[in-house]
Amino acid sequence: MYADRKDEKQMTFEELVKKVRTMTERVDVSGQDFLAVQVNITGKDSGVFYVEVKDHKINVEPYDYHDRNCAITMNLTDFNKMIDGKLDPVFAFTTGKLKVEGDVGKAVEFSKLVKK
């Protein structure tokens, strides 16, 4: 139990956005349709950013995205676990750790995109 805590460094919101940018740089979105997902991070180090796939490019920016397909809401720790493959998005959704507003299908596309 304590080993998990020692291995997990507390990440800030800014570090998370940078991590998502780095992860998405290597993702091939050449066959991906338009996708705009706003990510709402809750808790002590909260914030909002979006991931947009448009014209075969991915943009990650720390802003609200009003014309989005969906918005997902999670705390920073759980979102980080999800993108690291340590928390299944379906499990997170069914247990209430992940909330989706809007098109759930687009949220599933997003989870596949960040797990690549």
N, C-alpha and C positions, 0 to 999 in steps of 0.2 A: 504494500500500500504506500509506504513512504518512498519507495524507489520511483514510483510514478511521479510523485511531486518533485523529486530531485531532478528527474529527467526533463520535466516540463518547465521551461523558462517562461515567466510571465511576459506575454507579448503585448505591445501597445497597439492601438488601433492603426497608427501610421505604419508600424511594422507589418501588420496584417495586410494592408493595402499594397505595400511594396511586395510582399510575398505573393499575393494573388497576381500582381503585374508580372512578376518573374515567372510564375507558373504558366501563365497564359501566353507568354512569348513563344513558347515551343509547341503550342497546340496548333494543329492544322485545321483551319476553319474554311478551307476552300469549298467544301460541299455543304456548309452550314447556312441555313436561311437566317434572316434577320432575327436577332434575339437581344432583348434588353431586360436585364434583371437588376433590380435595386436590392441591395443587401443592407438590412438594418441590423446593426450590432447593438445589443442591449447590455446593460450592466455598468460596472464601474468605468470601464474605458470604452464608452459607446461611440457610435458614429454611423455615418451613412456613406455608401459608395455604390457605384453601379458597374456592371460588366455589360458591354455592348458588342455584339457581333454585327458588323455592317460592312458591306463591300469587301468581304473576305479578310477583314482585319478585326482584331479585338482591341477594345479600348477599356481601360479600367480607370475610373476617375472618382475622386472623393466628393461627389455631389449627389443631390436628389435627381431622379430621372422620372419626370412626370408622365411621359408617353411610353411607359414600360409594359412588357408582357405580364410581368408579375413582380412581386416584392417578397423576399424571404426575410424572416426575422429570427435571429438566434443570438445567444450570448457569444462572446469572443472565443472562449475556450472550446465550446462545442463546434463552432464554425471551423476553427483551426483543426480540430480532430477530424471533422468531416472532410476537409480538403486534403488532409494527410492520409485519408483512407482508414482511419481508426474509429470512425463513427459512420454507420450506414445511414444514408439520407432517409430511406424508407422507415427505418427504426426510429430515427430522430423525429420524423413527422408523426408517426403513430404514438410516440410517447410524449408528444407535446414540446419537445426541445426545438423543433423547427416548425415555424408557422409560415403558411403561404397565403398571400393575398393575390388573387388574379388567376392566371392560367397555370394550373398545376402541371400540365404537360410540359410547359416551358421551363418550369422549375426542375423537372426531371432531366430535360435536355441540358440545363445549366449544370446540374450535379455530375452528369456524364462528362461535360466539357472540362470541369475543373479537376476531375479524377484522372484525365488522360496523362 
